[in-house]
Amino acid sequence: QVQLVESGGGLVQAGGSLRLFCSASGRTYSTYAMGWFRRTPGKKREFVAAISASGGSTYYADSVKGRFTISRDNVKNSVYLQMNSLNLEDTAVYYCAADTRGVTIGSWSPNYWGQGTQVTVSS
């Protein structure tokens, strides 16, 4: 079983930055693909970014490419999402996700999820 705990969300002005953190339990953390999703009210949860188990491959949604950076620390069992140049459309609850099976771009449905952290971008 994998438990994920997110932190780092909050209120930020448009154009600003935030860094999200996700701490994972599990002795085999370094074998999990990790990622971030987000959900806004009335919308489906959408993929934001993912990183392979080794950290050697990263994937991004077109809407965040060039602004967000995903990284991981397999010693600290953590994954991060650096978010720069935030805009109003980035307002959402952000969820950390883990998958023991790897990343499937386009149809990824991770098998472990965190509780989410709210990110609000104000004008």
Residue pairs with C-beta under 8 A, 6 or more apart in sequence:
1 25
1 26
2 24
2 25
2 26
2 29
2 32
2 98
2 100
2 112
3 24
3 25
3 26
3 112
4 22
4 23
4 24
4 25
4 96
4 97
4 98
4 112
4 113
4 114
5 22
5 23
5 24
5 96
5 114
5 115
6 20
6 21
6 22
6 94
6 95
6 96
6 114
6 115
6 116
6 117
7 20
7 21
7 22
7 23
7 117
8 18
8 19
8 20
8 21
8 117
9 18
9 20
9 94
9 117
9 118
9 119
10 18
10 118
10 119
10 120
11 120
11 121
11 122
12 18
12 86
12 119
12 120
12 121
12 122
13 121
13 122
13 123
14 86
14 87
14 88
14 121
14 122
14 123
15 85
15 86
15 87
16 86
16 121
17 82
17 83
17 84
17 85
17 86
18 83
18 86
18 119
19 80
19 81
19 82
19 83
20 36
20 80
20 81
20 83
20 94
20 96
20 117
20 119
21 78
21 79
21 80
22 34
22 36
22 78
22 79
22 80
22 81
22 96
22 114
23 76
23 77
23 78
24 32
24 34
24 77
24 78
24 79
24 96
24 98
25 77
26 32
26 77
28 100
29 74
29 77
30 53
30 54
30 74
31 53
31 100
32 53
32 98
32 99
32 100
32 112
33 50
33 51
33 52
33 53
33 98
33 99
33 101
33 102
33 103
33 110
34 50
34 51
34 70
34 72
34 79
34 96
34 97
34 98
34 99
35 47
35 48
35 49
35 50
35 51
35 59
35 70
35 79
35 96
35 97
35 98
35 99
35 103
35 108
35 110
36 48
36 49
36 50
36 70
36 79
36 81
36 94
36 95
36 96
36 97
37 45
37 46
37 47
37 48
37 94
37 95
37 97
38 45
38 46
38 48
38 90
38 92
38 93
38 94
38 95
38 119
39 45
39 46
39 92
39 93
39 95
39 116
40 91
40 92
40 93
45 95
46 61
47 61
47 108
48 60
48 61
48 64
48 68
48 81
48 94
49 58
49 59
49 60
49 61
49 64
49 68
49 69
49 70
49 81
50 58
50 59
50 70
50 103
50 105
50 108
51 57
51 58
51 59
51 70
51 71
51 72
51 79
52 58
52 102
52 103
53 102
55 71
55 72
55 74
57 103
58 69
58 70
59 103
59 105
60 68
60 70
63 89
64 83
64 90
67 83
67 84
67 85
67 86
68 81
68 82
68 83
68 84
69 81
69 82
69 84
70 79
70 80
70 81
70 82
71 79
71 80
71 82
72 78
72 79
72 80
73 79
73 80
79 96
81 94
83 90
83 119
86 119
86 121
87 121
88 121
88 122
88 123
90 119
90 121
91 119
91 120
91 121
92 118
92 119
93 116
93 117
93 118
93 119
94 116
94 117
94 118
94 119
95 113
95 114
95 115
95 116
96 113
96 114
97 110
97 112
97 113
97 114
98 110
98 111
98 112
98 113
99 108
99 110
99 111
99 112
100 111
100 112
101 111
